[in-house]
Amino acid sequence: MRTKLLELVEKDQIREDLPQLREGYNVRVHVRIKEGDKERIQVFEGLIIAEYGTGINKSITVRKESYGVGVERIFKINSPLIAQIEVIRRNKVRRAKLYYMRDLKGKSARLKEIKNSK
């Protein structure tokens, strides 16, 4: 039940430069980090385990293993802090939320890659 005016304002702020993202994709998210008066880009690479929201409020949860510890981070897709998102690999999954990946390690945590028909 969103108003037409709100939809018009949000339409201009939705980013069109990002690739199509789905659960099961391995992505590399380039995030702008501000430290004092300097700004740098930090890369967070992992598996998308969940998507939330629609339109301007869309966000994804990306999970990676770092030194044996699972790290998850939630990114707002349309945030100006995200410089770029690269899709590294597209995996075949049959669920919308991949929370079961939290319990898997090693070979059992592998997903099947989607082969491109080119």
N, CA, C and O atoms as CSV, one atom per row, in Angstrom:
chain,resi,resn,atom,element,x,y,z
A,1,MET,N,N,0.834,-1.198,0.000
A,1,MET,CA,C,0.000,0.000,0.000
A,1,MET,C,C,0.874,1.256,0.000
A,1,MET,O,O,0.641,2.188,0.769
A,2,ARG,N,N,1.868,1.264,-0.863
A,2,ARG,CA,C,2.744,2.428,-0.957
A,2,ARG,C,C,2.083,3.494,-1.829
A,2,ARG,O,O,1.346,3.183,-2.765
A,3,THR,N,N,2.356,4.725,-1.511
A,3,THR,CA,C,1.777,5.806,-2.289
A,3,THR,C,C,2.569,6.001,-3.584
A,3,THR,O,O,3.742,5.638,-3.680
A,4,LYS,N,N,1.905,6.575,-4.556
A,4,LYS,CA,C,2.534,6.807,-5.858
A,4,LYS,C,C,3.716,7.768,-5.738
A,4,LYS,O,O,4.728,7.595,-6.418
A,5,LEU,N,N,3.590,8.785,-4.870
A,5,LEU,CA,C,4.655,9.766,-4.700
A,5,LEU,C,C,5.905,9.114,-4.125
A,5,LEU,O,O,7.020,9.402,-4.560
A,6,LEU,N,N,5.718,8.242,-3.155
A,6,LEU,CA,C,6.850,7.542,-2.539
A,6,LEU,C,C,7.537,6.634,-3.553
A,6,LEU,O,O,8.765,6.555,-3.581
A,7,GLU,N,N,6.758,5.949,-4.383
A,7,GLU,CA,C,7.327,5.089,-5.411
A,7,GLU,C,C,8.121,5.898,-6.434
A,7,GLU,O,O,9.159,5.438,-6.910
A,8,LEU,N,N,7.650,7.087,-6.776
A,8,LEU,CA,C,8.353,7.956,-7.720
A,8,LEU,C,C,9.704,8.391,-7.175
A,8,LEU,O,O,10.698,8.396,-7.901
A,9,VAL,N,N,9.744,8.757,-5.896
A,9,VAL,CA,C,10.993,9.199,-5.272
A,9,VAL,C,C,11.975,8.030,-5.188
A,9,VAL,O,O,13.161,8.204,-5.465
A,10,GLU,N,N,11.501,6.857,-4.814
A,10,GLU,CA,C,12.357,5.691,-4.675
A,10,GLU,C,C,12.891,5.204,-6.013
A,10,GLU,O,O,14.006,4.687,-6.075
A,11,LYS,N,N,12.124,5.359,-7.078
A,11,LYS,CA,C,12.529,4.872,-8.406
A,11,LYS,C,C,13.842,5.508,-8.853
A,11,LYS,O,O,14.660,4.845,-9.491
A,12,ASP,N,N,14.054,6.780,-8.530
A,12,ASP,CA,C,15.284,7.474,-8.918
A,12,ASP,C,C,16.492,6.991,-8.124
A,12,ASP,O,O,17.624,7.120,-8.589
A,13,GLN,N,N,16.269,6.438,-6.933
A,13,GLN,CA,C,17.376,6.050,-6.060
A,13,GLN,C,C,17.774,4.587,-6.186
A,13,GLN,O,O,18.788,4.182,-5.619
A,14,ILE,N,N,17.007,3.787,-6.912
A,14,ILE,CA,C,17.349,2.377,-7.096
A,14,ILE,C,C,18.474,2.284,-8.117
A,14,ILE,O,O,18.408,2.877,-9.194
A,15,ARG,N,N,19.515,1.524,-7.758
A,15,ARG,CA,C,20.692,1.400,-8.628
A,15,ARG,C,C,20.435,0.415,-9.758
A,15,ARG,O,O,19.888,-0.669,-9.556
A,16,GLU,N,N,20.848,0.826,-10.957
A,16,GLU,CA,C,20.686,-0.001,-12.141
A,16,GLU,C,C,22.009,-0.636,-12.576
A,16,GLU,O,O,22.024,-1.483,-13.469
A,17,ASP,N,N,23.120,-0.232,-11.951
A,17,ASP,CA,C,24.441,-0.684,-12.385
A,17,ASP,C,C,24.864,-2.014,-11.764
A,17,ASP,O,O,25.950,-2.506,-12.069
A,18,LEU,N,N,24.049,-2.601,-10.914
A,18,LEU,CA,C,24.411,-3.848,-10.241
A,18,LEU,C,C,23.898,-5.064,-11.006
A,18,LEU,O,O,22.863,-4.978,-11.667
A,19,PRO,N,N,24.599,-6.191,-10.930
A,19,PRO,CA,C,24.132,-7.401,-11.618
A,19,PRO,C,C,22.948,-8.015,-10.889
A,19,PRO,O,O,22.650,-7.655,-9.751
A,20,GLN,N,N,22.282,-8.940,-11.551
A,20,GLN,CA,C,21.177,-9.651,-10.915
A,20,GLN,C,C,21.761,-10.587,-9.857
A,20,GLN,O,O,22.692,-11.343,-10.135
A,21,LEU,N,N,21.209,-10.532,-8.643
A,21,LEU,CA,C,21.727,-11.325,-7.527
A,21,LEU,C,C,20.669,-12.301,-7.039
A,21,LEU,O,O,19.484,-11.976,-6.982
A,22,ARG,N,N,21.116,-13.509,-6.685
A,22,ARG,CA,C,20.230,-14.552,-6.163
A,22,ARG,C,C,20.936,-15.282,-5.029
A,22,ARG,O,O,22.154,-15.186,-4.878
A,23,GLU,N,N,20.158,-16.014,-4.233
A,23,GLU,CA,C,20.749,-16.860,-3.213
A,23,GLU,C,C,21.571,-17.938,-3.905
A,23,GLU,O,O,21.178,-18.453,-4.952
A,24,GLY,N,N,22.711,-18.275,-3.317
A,24,GLY,CA,C,23.563,-19.281,-3.901
A,24,GLY,C,C,24.669,-18.711,-4.775
A,24,GLY,O,O,25.565,-19.452,-5.178
A,25,TYR,N,N,24.637,-17.438,-5.076
A,25,TYR,CA,C,25.696,-16.823,-5.870
A,25,TYR,C,C,26.868,-16.479,-4.976
A,25,TYR,O,O,26.690,-15.979,-3.865
A,26,ASN,N,N,28.093,-16.753,-5.474
A,26,ASN,CA,C,29.291,-16.274,-4.796
A,26,ASN,C,C,29.582,-14.894,-5.353
A,26,ASN,O,O,29.676,-14.715,-6.567
A,27,VAL,N,N,29.725,-13.913,-4.462
A,27,VAL,CA,C,29.906,-12.531,-4.889
A,27,VAL,C,C,31.107,-11.899,-4.201
A,27,VAL,O,O,31.573,-12.349,-3.154
A,28,ARG,N,N,31.583,-10.843,-4.832
A,28,ARG,CA,C,32.634,-10.014,-4.263
A,28,ARG,C,C,32.032,-8.617,-4.134
A,28,ARG,O,O,31.753,-7.963,-5.138
A,29,VAL,N,N,31.831,-8.158,-2.888
A,29,VAL,CA,C,31.212,-6.858,-2.627
A,29,VAL,C,C,32.310,-5.859,-2.265
A,29,VAL,O,O,33.052,-6.063,-1.305
A,30,HIS,N,N,32.408,-4.783,-3.038
A,30,HIS,CA,C,33.386,-3.724,-2.783
A,30,HIS,C,C,32.693,-2.639,-1.966
A,30,HIS,O,O,31.774,-1.974,-2.444
A,31,VAL,N,N,33.154,-2.469,-0.712
A,31,VAL,CA,C,32.501,-1.552,0.225
A,31,VAL,C,C,33.415,-0.372,0.498
A,31,VAL,O,O,34.612,-0.546,0.731
A,32,ARG,N,N,32.850,0.835,0.470
A,32,ARG,CA,C,33.620,2.034,0.818
A,32,ARG,C,C,33.684,2.143,2.337
A,32,ARG,O,O,32.659,2.093,3.018
A,33,ILE,N,N,34.904,2.292,2.863
A,33,ILE,CA,C,35.107,2.420,4.305
A,33,ILE,C,C,35.757,3.775,4.544
A,33,ILE,O,O,36.748,4.123,3.902
A,34,LYS,N,N,35.188,4.536,5.476
A,34,LYS,CA,C,35.727,5.848,5.783
A,34,LYS,C,C,36.490,5.764,7.096
A,34,LYS,O,O,35.931,5.387,8.126
A,35,GLU,N,N,37.773,6.117,7.054
A,35,GLU,CA,C,38.619,6.120,8.240
A,35,GLU,C,C,39.184,7.523,8.400
A,35,GLU,O,O,40.095,7.922,7.675
A,36,GLY,N,N,38.639,8.265,9.353
A,36,GLY,CA,C,39.058,9.653,9.521
A,36,GLY,C,C,38.638,10.474,8.326
A,36,GLY,O,O,37.451,10.544,8.008
A,37,ASP,N,N,39.605,11.104,7.651
A,37,ASP,CA,C,39.292,11.888,6.462
A,37,ASP,C,C,39.626,11.133,5.181
A,37,ASP,O,O,39.472,11.664,4.081
A,38,LYS,N,N,40.089,9.879,5.332
A,38,LYS,CA,C,40.423,9.063,4.168
A,38,LYS,C,C,39.315,8.065,3.881
A,38,LYS,O,O,38.545,7.687,4.764
A,39,GLU,N,N,39.257,7.648,2.619
A,39,GLU,CA,C,38.278,6.636,2.211
A,39,GLU,C,C,39.000,5.559,1.418
A,39,GLU,O,O,39.842,5.854,0.570
A,40,ARG,N,N,38.660,4.300,1.705
A,40,ARG,CA,C,39.257,3.186,0.971
A,40,ARG,C,C,38.168,2.183,0.640
A,40,ARG,O,O,37.051,2.273,1.151
A,41,ILE,N,N,38.498,1.226,-0.217
A,41,ILE,CA,C,37.538,0.191,-0.603
A,41,ILE,C,C,38.013,-1.134,-0.050
A,41,ILE,O,O,39.161,-1.530,-0.249
A,42,GLN,N,N,37.115,-1.819,0.650
A,42,GLN,CA,C,37.404,-3.130,1.212
A,42,GLN,C,C,36.521,-4.151,0.506
A,42,GLN,O,O,35.340,-3.897,0.266
A,43,VAL,N,N,37.091,-5.306,0.174
A,43,VAL,CA,C,36.361,-6.334,-0.559
A,43,VAL,C,C,35.903,-7.418,0.418
A,43,VAL,O,O,36.690,-7.909,1.227
A,44,PHE,N,N,34.633,-7.781,0.336
A,44,PHE,CA,C,34.061,-8.861,1.143
A,44,PHE,C,C,33.552,-9.909,0.168
A,44,PHE,O,O,32.626,-9.648,-0.599
A,45,GLU,N,N,34.154,-11.098,0.193
A,45,GLU,CA,C,33.815,-12.142,-0.771
A,45,GLU,C,C,33.167,-13.312,-0.052
A,45,GLU,O,O,33.706,-13.821,0.930
A,46,GLY,N,N,31.998,-13.742,-0.547
A,46,GLY,CA,C,31.320,-14.857,0.088
A,46,GLY,C,C,30.090,-15.300,-0.680
A,46,GLY,O,O,29.886,-14.927,-1.836
A,47,LEU,N,N,29.274,-16.107,-0.012
A,47,LEU,CA,C,28.068,-16.710,-0.585
A,47,LEU,C,C,26.835,-15.959,-0.104
A,47,LEU,O,O,26.696,-15.683,1.088
A,48,ILE,N,N,25.943,-15.630,-1.026
A,48,ILE,CA,C,24.678,-14.998,-0.626
A,48,ILE,C,C,23.793,-16.093,-0.035
A,48,ILE,O,O,23.430,-17.043,-0.730
A,49,ILE,N,N,23.443,-15.961,1.254
A,49,ILE,CA,C,22.608,-16.980,1.888
A,49,ILE,C,C,21.175,-16.509,2.071
A,49,ILE,O,O,20.303,-17.324,2.371
A,50,ALA,N,N,20.902,-15.210,1.900
A,50,ALA,CA,C,19.531,-14.720,2.053
A,50,ALA,C,C,19.364,-13.375,1.353
A,50,ALA,O,O,20.306,-12.591,1.231
A,51,GLU,N,N,18.135,-13.133,0.898
A,51,GLU,CA,C,17.736,-11.843,0.325
A,51,GLU,C,C,16.520,-11.364,1.096
A,51,GLU,O,O,15.669,-12.165,1.485
A,52,TYR,N,N,16.437,-10.065,1.317
A,52,TYR,CA,C,15.298,-9.489,2.029
A,52,TYR,C,C,14.798,-8.266,1.283
A,52,TYR,O,O,15.554,-7.606,0.570
A,53,GLY,N,N,13.528,-7.971,1.451
A,53,GLY,CA,C,12.962,-6.728,0.973
A,53,GLY,C,C,12.844,-6.622,-0.530
A,53,GLY,O,O,13.257,-7.507,-1.279
A,54,THR,N,N,12.263,-5.501,-0.948
A,54,THR,CA,C,12.098,-5.199,-2.364
A,54,THR,C,C,12.410,-3.728,-2.588
A,54,THR,O,O,12.456,-2.933,-1.649
A,55,GLY,N,N,12.620,-3.390,-3.830
A,55,GLY,CA,C,12.827,-1.992,-4.192
A,55,GLY,C,C,14.043,-1.391,-3.517
A,55,GLY,O,O,15.127,-1.975,-3.536
A,56,ILE,N,N,13.863,-0.235,-2.928
A,56,ILE,CA,C,14.974,0.488,-2.309
A,56,ILE,C,C,15.449,-0.187,-1.031
A,56,ILE,O,O,16.586,0.021,-0.608
A,57,ASN,N,N,14.592,-0.993,-0.410
A,57,ASN,CA,C,14.928,-1.638,0.862
A,57,ASN,C,C,15.561,-3.007,0.695
A,57,ASN,O,O,15.717,-3.725,1.682
A,58,LYS,N,N,15.928,-3.392,-0.511
A,58,LYS,CA,C,16.476,-4.719,-0.743
A,58,LYS,C,C,17.855,-4.867,-0.115
A,58,LYS,O,O,18.705,-3.985,-0.236
A,59,SER,N,N,18.062,-5.996,0.557
A,59,SER,CA,C,19.364,-6.273,1.162
A,59,SER,C,C,19.695,-7.752,1.012
A,59,SER,O,O,18.814,-8.584,0.795
A,60,ILE,N,N,20.991,-8.060,1.133
A,60,ILE,CA,C,21.455,-9.441,1.037
A,60,ILE,C,C,22.351,-9.749,2.234
A,60,ILE,O,O,22.995,-8.860,2.792
A,61,THR,N,N,22.379,-11.028,2.616
A,61,THR,CA,C,23.303,-11.485,3.640
A,61,THR,C,C,24.365,-12.321,2.949
A,61,THR,O,O,24.056,-13.288,2.252
A,62,VAL,N,N,25.630,-11.935,3.150
A,62,VAL,CA,C,26.755,-12.623,2.529
A,62,VAL,C,C,27.561,-13.297,3.635
A,62,VAL,O,O,27.870,-12.678,4.653
A,63,ARG,N,N,27.899,-14.575,3.428
A,63,ARG,CA,C,28.630,-15.354,4.425
A,63,ARG,C,C,29.961,-15.821,3.851
A,63,ARG,O,O,30.051,-16.223,2.691
A,64,LYS,N,N,30.998,-15.759,4.696
A,64,LYS,CA,C,32.300,-16.286,4.312
A,64,LYS,C,C,32.951,-16.923,5.534
A,64,LYS,O,O,32.570,-16.651,6.672
A,65,GLU,N,N,33.940,-17.777,5.278
A,65,GLU,CA,C,34.737,-18.379,6.346
A,65,GLU,C,C,36.048,-17.610,6.406
A,65,GLU,O,O,36.741,-17.483,5.397
A,66,SER,N,N,36.392,-17.098,7.578
A,66,SER,CA,C,37.634,-16.361,7.745
A,66,SER,C,C,38.420,-16.958,8.903
A,66,SER,O,O,38.036,-16.810,10.063
A,67,TYR,N,N,39.525,-17.636,8.586
A,67,TYR,CA,C,40.374,-18.296,9.575
A,67,TYR,C,C,39.568,-19.270,10.440
A,67,TYR,O,O,39.754,-19.332,11.655
A,68,GLY,N,N,38.673,-20.028,9.802
A,68,GLY,CA,C,37.896,-21.034,10.499
A,68,GLY,C,C,36.667,-20.508,11.222
A,68,GLY,O,O,35.951,-21.283,11.856
A,69,VAL,N,N,36.409,-19.218,11.141
A,69,VAL,CA,C,35.258,-18.604,11.804
A,69,VAL,C,C,34.306,-18.088,10.734
A,69,VAL,O,O,34.734,-17.406,9.803
A,70,GLY,N,N,33.019,-18.406,10.854
A,70,GLY,CA,C,32.032,-17.919,9.904
A,70,GLY,C,C,31.707,-16.459,10.149
A,70,GLY,O,O,31.423,-16.062,11.279
A,71,VAL,N,N,31.747,-15.658,9.091
A,71,VAL,CA,C,31.458,-14.231,9.190
A,71,VAL,C,C,30.316,-13.920,8.235
A,71,VAL,O,O,30.384,-14.253,7.052
A,72,GLU,N,N,29.265,-13.281,8.747
A,72,GLU,CA,C,28.140,-12.873,7.912
A,72,GLU,C,C,27.997,-11.370,7.975
A,72,GLU,O,O,28.214,-10.748,9.015
A,73,ARG,N,N,27.630,-10.803,6.853
A,73,ARG,CA,C,27.445,-9.364,6.791
A,73,ARG,C,C,26.222,-9.062,5.939
A,73,ARG,O,O,26.019,-9.682,4.895
A,74,ILE,N,N,25.411,-8.114,6.381
A,74,ILE,CA,C,24.211,-7.714,5.649
A,74,ILE,C,C,24.517,-6.420,4.903
A,74,ILE,O,O,25.019,-5.457,5.483
A,75,PHE,N,N,24.206,-6.414,3.606
A,75,PHE,CA,C,24.453,-5.246,2.765
A,75,PHE,C,C,23.140,-4.735,2.209
A,75,PHE,O,O,22.330,-5.512,1.703
A,76,LYS,N,N,22.926,-3.430,2.300
A,76,LYS,CA,C,21.823,-2.780,1.596
A,76,LYS,C,C,22.276,-2.585,0.157
A,76,LYS,O,O,23.269,-1.901,-0.094
A,77,ILE,N,N,21.566,-3.173,-0.775
A,77,ILE,CA,C,21.978,-3.176,-2.183
A,77,ILE,C,C,22.074,-1.765,-2.766
A,77,ILE,O,O,22.992,-1.479,-3.535
A,78,ASN,N,N,21.153,-0.897,-2.415
A,78,ASN,CA,C,21.107,0.430,-3.011
A,78,ASN,C,C,21.896,1.474,-2.225
A,78,ASN,O,O,21.768,2.669,-2.491
A,79,SER,N,N,22.696,1.047,-1.276
A,79,SER,CA,C,23.484,1.957,-0.452
A,79,SER,C,C,24.607,2.592,-1.273
A,79,SER,O,O,25.213,1.924,-2.111
A,80,PRO,N,N,24.888,3.877,-1.040
A,80,PRO,CA,C,26.012,4.509,-1.730
A,80,PRO,C,C,27.362,3.998,-1.212
A,80,PRO,O,O,28.390,4.258,-1.837
A,81,LEU,N,N,27.380,3.284,-0.094
A,81,LEU,CA,C,28.625,2.732,0.439
A,81,LEU,C,C,29.119,1.539,-0.373
A,81,LEU,O,O,30.290,1.171,-0.277
A,82,ILE,N,N,28.249,0.937,-1.164
A,82,ILE,CA,C,28.655,-0.184,-2.012
A,82,ILE,C,C,29.150,0.378,-3.338
A,82,ILE,O,O,28.395,0.988,-4.096
A,83,ALA,N,N,30.436,0.158,-3.598
A,83,ALA,CA,C,31.037,0.672,-4.833
A,83,ALA,C,C,30.706,-0.230,-6.011
A,83,ALA,O,O,30.418,0.253,-7.106
A,84,GLN,N,N,30.745,-1.557,-5.785
A,84,GLN,CA,C,30.566,-2.492,-6.895
A,84,GLN,C,C,30.268,-3.865,-6.323
A,84,GLN,O,O,30.700,-4.191,-5.217
A,85,ILE,N,N,29.529,-4.673,-7.078
A,85,ILE,CA,C,29.303,-6.066,-6.728
A,85,ILE,C,C,29.632,-6.908,-7.958
A,85,ILE,O,O,29.103,-6.669,-9.043
A,86,GLU,N,N,30.512,-7.897,-7.779
A,86,GLU,CA,C,30.873,-8.814,-8.862
A,86,GLU,C,C,30.317,-10.191,-8.543
A,86,GLU,O,O,30.439,-10.663,-7.413
A,87,VAL,N,N,29.714,-10.835,-9.522
A,87,VAL,CA,C,29.283,-12.218,-9.365
A,87,VAL,C,C,30.430,-13.101,-9.829
A,87,VAL,O,O,30.851,-13.032,-10.984
A,88,ILE,N,N,30.934,-13.932,-8.920
A,88,ILE,CA,C,32.058,-14.806,-9.234
A,88,ILE,C,C,31.559,-16.137,-9.778
A,88,ILE,O,O,32.097,-16.667,-10.750
A,89,ARG,N,N,30.530,-16.665,-9.144
A,89,ARG,CA,C,30.042,-18.004,-9.478
A,89,ARG,C,C,28.555,-18.086,-9.189
A,89,ARG,O,O,28.082,-17.539,-8.193
A,90,ARG,N,N,27.819,-18.765,-10.053
A,90,ARG,CA,C,26.387,-18.969,-9.849
A,90,ARG,C,C,26.166,-20.434,-9.496
A,90,ARG,O,O,26.504,-21.325,-10.276
A,91,ASN,N,N,25.597,-20.678,-8.318
A,91,ASN,CA,C,25.363,-22.042,-7.846
A,91,ASN,C,C,23.882,-22.377,-7.892
A,91,ASN,O,O,23.028,-21.505,-7.733
A,92,LYS,N,N,23.591,-23.646,-8.111
A,92,LYS,CA,C,22.215,-24.117,-8.157
A,92,LYS,C,C,21.762,-24.430,-6.729
A,92,LYS,O,O,22.369,-25.249,-6.039
A,93,VAL,N,N,20.687,-23.765,-6.300
A,93,VAL,CA,C,20.108,-24.029,-4.983
A,93,VAL,C,C,18.604,-24.173,-5.132
A,93,VAL,O,O,18.016,-23.689,-6.099
A,94,ARG,N,N,17.982,-24.846,-4.162
A,94,ARG,CA,C,16.548,-25.091,-4.245
A,94,ARG,C,C,15.787,-24.443,-3.106
A,94,ARG,O,O,14.611,-24.738,-2.890
A,95,ARG,N,N,16.449,-23.565,-2.380
A,95,ARG,CA,C,15.808,-22.880,-1.263
A,95,ARG,C,C,16.048,-21.377,-1.362
A,95,ARG,O,O,16.976,-20.923,-2.031
A,96,ALA,N,N,15.200,-20.622,-0.687
A,96,ALA,CA,C,15.346,-19.175,-0.676
A,96,ALA,C,C,16.294,-18.720,0.422
A,96,ALA,O,O,16.948,-17.687,0.278
A,97,LYS,N,N,16.380,-19.462,1.505
A,97,LYS,CA,C,17.281,-19.120,2.606
A,97,LYS,C,C,18.242,-20.285,2.816
A,97,LYS,O,O,17.811,-21.420,3.017
A,98,LEU,N,N,19.521,-20.012,2.771
A,98,LEU,CA,C,20.535,-21.055,2.856
A,98,LEU,C,C,21.197,-21.086,4.230
A,98,LEU,O,O,22.420,-21.188,4.331
A,99,TYR,N,N,20.387,-20.999,5.291
A,99,TYR,CA,C,20.929,-20.974,6.645
A,99,TYR,C,C,21.604,-22.287,7.018
A,99,TYR,O,O,22.431,-22.316,7.929
A,100,TYR,N,N,21.267,-23.374,6.331
A,100,TYR,CA,C,21.886,-24.666,6.624
A,100,TYR,C,C,23.373,-24.667,6.300
A,100,TYR,O,O,24.107,-25.532,6.778
A,101,MET,N,N,23.827,-23.715,5.498
A,101,MET,CA,C,25.246,-23.627,5.154
A,101,MET,C,C,26.101,-23.261,6.371
A,101,MET,O,O,27.310,-23.490,6.373
A,102,ARG,N,N,25.476,-22.696,7.399
A,102,ARG,CA,C,26.207,-22.334,8.611
A,102,ARG,C,C,26.783,-23.556,9.309
A,102,ARG,O,O,27.823,-23.462,9.960
A,103,ASP,N,N,26.125,-24.696,9.183
A,103,ASP,CA,C,26.540,-25.910,9.878
A,103,ASP,C,C,27.489,-26.769,9.051
A,103,ASP,O,O,28.043,-27.739,9.568
A,104,LEU,N,N,27.688,-26.436,7.781
A,104,LEU,CA,C,28.500,-27.279,6.909
A,104,LEU,C,C,29.921,-26.757,6.797
A,104,LEU,O,O,30.152,-25.548,6.800
A,105,LYS,N,N,30.866,-27.674,6.699
A,105,LYS,CA,C,32.273,-27.328,6.542
A,105,LYS,C,C,32.894,-28.220,5.473
A,105,LYS,O,O,32.413,-29.328,5.236
A,106,GLY,N,N,33.935,-27.757,4.838
A,106,GLY,CA,C,34.693,-28.567,3.892
A,106,GLY,C,C,33.916,-28.988,2.659
A,106,GLY,O,O,33.213,-28.187,2.043
A,107,LYS,N,N,34.054,-30.279,2.305
A,107,LYS,CA,C,33.430,-30.785,1.079
A,107,LYS,C,C,31.908,-30.761,1.134
A,107,LYS,O,O,31.257,-30.604,0.101
A,108,SER,N,N,31.337,-30.911,2.309
A,108,SER,CA,C,29.875,-30.930,2.412
A,108,SER,C,C,29.270,-29.553,2.158
A,108,SER,O,O,28.065,-29.444,1.930
A,109,ALA,N,N,30.077,-28.515,2.192
A,109,ALA,CA,C,29.587,-27.158,1.969
A,109,ALA,C,C,29.631,-26.750,0.499
A,109,ALA,O,O,29.361,-25.596,0.169
A,110,ARG,N,N,29.970,-27.696,-0.389
A,110,ARG,CA,C,30.029,-27.362,-1.817
A,110,ARG,C,C,28.632,-27.298,-2.420
A,110,ARG,O,O,27.726,-28.025,-2.014
A,111,LEU,N,N,28.483,-26.419,-3.391
A,111,LEU,CA,C,27.238,-26.302,-4.146
A,111,LEU,C,C,27.552,-26.537,-5.617
A,111,LEU,O,O,28.667,-26.285,-6.073
A,112,LYS,N,N,26.547,-27.028,-6.363
A,112,LYS,CA,C,26.751,-27.264,-7.794
A,112,LYS,C,C,26.669,-25.965,-8.567
A,112,LYS,O,O,25.768,-25.154,-8.351
A,113,GLU,N,N,27.616,-25.777,-9.466
A,113,GLU,CA,C,27.650,-24.574,-10.274
A,113,GLU,C,C,26.676,-24.683,-11.449
A,113,GLU,O,O,26.511,-25.756,-12.029
A,114,ILE,N,N,26.040,-23.577,-11.789
A,114,ILE,CA,C,25.158,-23.525,-12.954
A,114,ILE,C,C,26.027,-23.347,-14.182
A,114,ILE,O,O,26.797,-22.390,-14.263
A,115,LYS,N,N,25.914,-24.249,-15.133
A,115,LYS,CA,C,26.691,-24.166,-16.371
A,115,LYS,C,C,25.969,-23.253,-17.343
A,115,LYS,O,O,24.760,-23.375,-17.544
A,116,ASN,N,N,26.716,-22.333,-17.947
A,116,ASN,CA,C,26.136,-21.440,-18.944
A,116,ASN,C,C,25.992,-22.168,-20.262
A,116,ASN,O,O,26.876,-22.921,-20.669
A,117,SER,N,N,24.869,-21.939,-20.929
A,117,SER,CA,C,24.635,-22.580,-22.226
A,117,SER,C,C,24.965,-21.594,-23.334
A,117,SER,O,O,24.069,-21.064,-23.990
A,118,LYS,N,N,26.255,-21.349,-23.542
A,118,LYS,CA,C,26.675,-20.389,-24.570
A,118,LYS,C,C,27.202,-21.092,-25.784
A,118,LYS,O,O,27.601,-20.442,-26.750
